[in-house]
Amino acid sequence: MCIKKGFLLYVLFFIACFTHYVYAEGFPPFGYPQFDTVNIHANSNNKDYELYIQLPPSYKDTKINYPVIIVNDSRFAFPITNGAMALMGNNVIKEAIVVGISYAKGEDRTISRTRDYTPTFSPAESNGHSLAARKASGHAKEYVAFLADQVIPLLIKKYRVDPNHKIFVGHSFGGLLGSYILVNRPGLFDHYIIGSPSLWYDEKVIFKMEETYAKNNKSLKAHVMIYVDDNNGSAKDRKMADNVLLFEKILRSRNYSGLKLEVVVIADENHFSVFPGLVARGLMASIPLKNK
């Protein structure tokens, strides 16, 4: 219990520091070690973003390459992931570079994440964000092209990134995005930490995409960790756990070569509380300090 409280306090402290940096353009003297900020224009959708890059403590003293963790919804996911790394890095997991991708600059976050994280245009989606956000939906393909063609090459060129340890982290619509990448461009990442994915989106369109992938492919080389809460508080009568378990059943039935799949329904959590714990679980599974 003390460890859990300590972790939550650490995360809250980091979020406060991160928020101060974003809005006041600086850290207080006692703040978290400063991260790099890189401005980048996405050629695929003509939007501007920021990359927030936290290097591990040992980076300046070594010449080794590090795993890279790319998180979406960086408003909450970047500080939480950094908090987990600060506690676990070089203790129970390998140190890694953490990269957060901002929402499109100058846009409402719900519009940005709906456009970038959803695979199909679904303006009548009853469980989505605002009407304006839903009208912007369906451009995950362009956003993934931005990741593949610009973000990852930039990171590999500018930092000492291990190209065989690229880790995707996404929750909710971000988990939907991870599922979309998995069944369309699985080789883009080596490990997928997918949290409570919105598989209900557009009449479960991800299931249709997986079926199309299965018709043309016998392999799916990826380490996939899907974590879902057992009491979703945001999706009305849609139970995300049921969709995740169905997705697991289908993936296992394909017998894809190269697929390592772990699925966990986390008890006593809801859609809003589950993320910190699933990130820690996913990192321990993907980059353990000692290989199992």
LINDA-V276432 format. One record per pair of residues at least 24 apart in sequence whose C-alpha atoms are under 8 Angstrom apart, sorted by sequence separation. I is the first residue (numbers start at 1). GAP is how many residues later the second one is. If there is no record, write none. Layout:
[[I | GAP] [I | GAP]]
//
This chain:
[[114 | 24] [115 | 24] [116 | 24] [165 | 24] [166 | 24] [167 | 24] [168 | 24] [169 | 24] [170 | 24] [171 | 24] [172 | 24] [173 | 24] [241 | 24] [111 | 25] [115 | 25] [165 | 25] [166 | 25] [167 | 25] [168 | 25] [169 | 25] [170 | 25] [171 | 25] [172 | 25] [173 | 25] [184 | 25] [74 | 26] [111 | 26] [116 | 26] [117 | 26] [164 | 26] [165 | 26] [167 | 26] [168 | 26] [169 | 26] [171 | 26] [172 | 26] [180 | 26] [183 | 26] [184 | 26] [67 | 27] [69 | 27] [71 | 27] [73 | 27] [74 | 27] [75 | 27] [116 | 27] [179 | 27] [183 | 27] [54 | 28] [67 | 28] [68 | 28] [69 | 28] [70 | 28] [71 | 28] [72 | 28] [73 | 28] [74 | 28] [66 | 29] [67 | 29] [68 | 29] [69 | 29] [70 | 29] [71 | 29] [72 | 29] [73 | 29] [74 | 29] [180 | 29] [184 | 29] [66 | 30] [67 | 30] [68 | 30] [69 | 30] [70 | 30] [71 | 30] [72 | 30] [73 | 30] [183 | 30] [192 | 30] [194 | 30] [196 | 30] [66 | 31] [68 | 31] [70 | 31] [190 | 31] [191 | 31] [192 | 31] [193 | 31] [194 | 31] [195 | 31] [196 | 31] [197 | 31] [190 | 32] [191 | 32] [192 | 32] [193 | 32] [194 | 32] [195 | 32] [196 | 32] [189 | 33] [190 | 33] [191 | 33] [192 | 33] [193 | 33] [194 | 33] [195 | 33] [196 | 33] [186 | 34] [187 | 34] [191 | 34] [192 | 34] [193 | 34] [186 | 35] [187 | 35] [221 | 35] [224 | 35] [226 | 35] [230 | 35] [186 | 36] [218 | 36] [220 | 36] [221 | 36] [222 | 36] [223 | 36] [224 | 36] [225 | 36] [226 | 36] [227 | 36] [228 | 36] [229 | 36] [230 | 36] [231 | 36] [140 | 37] [144 | 37] [218 | 37] [219 | 37] [220 | 37] [221 | 37] [222 | 37] [223 | 37] [224 | 37] [225 | 37] [226 | 37] [227 | 37] [228 | 37] [229 | 37] [230 | 37] [231 | 37] [232 | 37] [233 | 37] [234 | 37] [200 | 38] [218 | 38] [219 | 38] [220 | 38] [221 | 38] [222 | 38] [223 | 38] [224 | 38] [225 | 38] [226 | 38] [227 | 38] [228 | 38] [229 | 38] [230 | 38] [231 | 38] [232 | 38] [233 | 38] [56 | 39] [218 | 39] [219 | 39] [220 | 39] [221 | 39] [227 | 39] [229 | 39] [230 | 39] [231 | 39] [232 | 39] [233 | 39] [56 | 40] [73 | 40] [148 | 40] [200 | 40] [207 | 40] [214 | 40] [219 | 40] [229 | 40] [230 | 40] [231 | 40] [55 | 41] [56 | 41] [199 | 41] [229 | 41] [55 | 42] [198 | 42] [229 | 42] [54 | 43] [55 | 43] [197 | 43] [200 | 43] [228 | 43] [53 | 44] [54 | 44] [196 | 44] [199 | 44] [53 | 45] [54 | 45] [196 | 45] [199 | 45] [229 | 45] [52 | 46] [53 | 46] [228 | 46] [52 | 47] [53 | 47] [197 | 47] [51 | 48] [52 | 48] [196 | 48] [51 | 49] [52 | 49] [51 | 50] [52 | 50] [50 | 51] [51 | 51] [227 | 51] [49 | 52] [50 | 52] [49 | 53] [50 | 53] [49 | 54] [50 | 54] [49 | 55] [50 | 55] [118 | 55] [48 | 56] [49 | 56] [117 | 56] [47 | 57] [48 | 57] [117 | 57] [225 | 57] [47 | 58] [118 | 58] [119 | 58] [114 | 59] [117 | 59] [118 | 59] [113 | 60] [117 | 60] [15 | 61] [18 | 61] [119 | 61] [223 | 63] [15 | 64] [97 | 64] [14 | 65] [15 | 65] [14 | 66] [11 | 68] [11 | 69] [14 | 69] [11 | 72] [10 | 73] [11 | 73] [196 | 75] [7 | 76] [125 | 76] [7 | 77] [125 | 77] [7 | 80] [122 | 80] [195 | 80] [120 | 82] [195 | 83] [120 | 85] [193 | 86] [193 | 89] [193 | 90] [68 | 93] [66 | 94] [67 | 94] [68 | 94] [65 | 95] [66 | 95] [67 | 95] [191 | 95] [64 | 96] [65 | 96] [66 | 96] [67 | 96] [70 | 96] [45 | 97] [63 | 97] [65 | 97] [67 | 97] [68 | 97] [69 | 97] [70 | 97] [71 | 97] [72 | 97] [73 | 97] [44 | 98] [45 | 98] [67 | 98] [68 | 98] [69 | 98] [70 | 98] [71 | 98] [72 | 98] [73 | 98] [44 | 99] [66 | 99] [67 | 99] [68 | 99] [69 | 99] [70 | 99] [71 | 99] [172 | 99] [67 | 100] [69 | 100] [44 | 101] [45 | 101] [73 | 101] [44 | 102] [72 | 102] [43 | 103] [42 | 104] [171 | 104] [42 | 108] [127 | 108] [127 | 109] [169 | 110] [167 | 119] [93 | 190] [93 | 191] [84 | 192] [92 | 192] [94 | 193] [93 | 194] [94 | 194] [81 | 195] [84 | 195] [93 | 195] [94 | 195] [80 | 196] [84 | 196] [92 | 196] [93 | 196] [92 | 197] [93 | 197] [81 | 198] [91 | 198] [92 | 198] [81 | 199] [90 | 199] [67 | 220]]
//
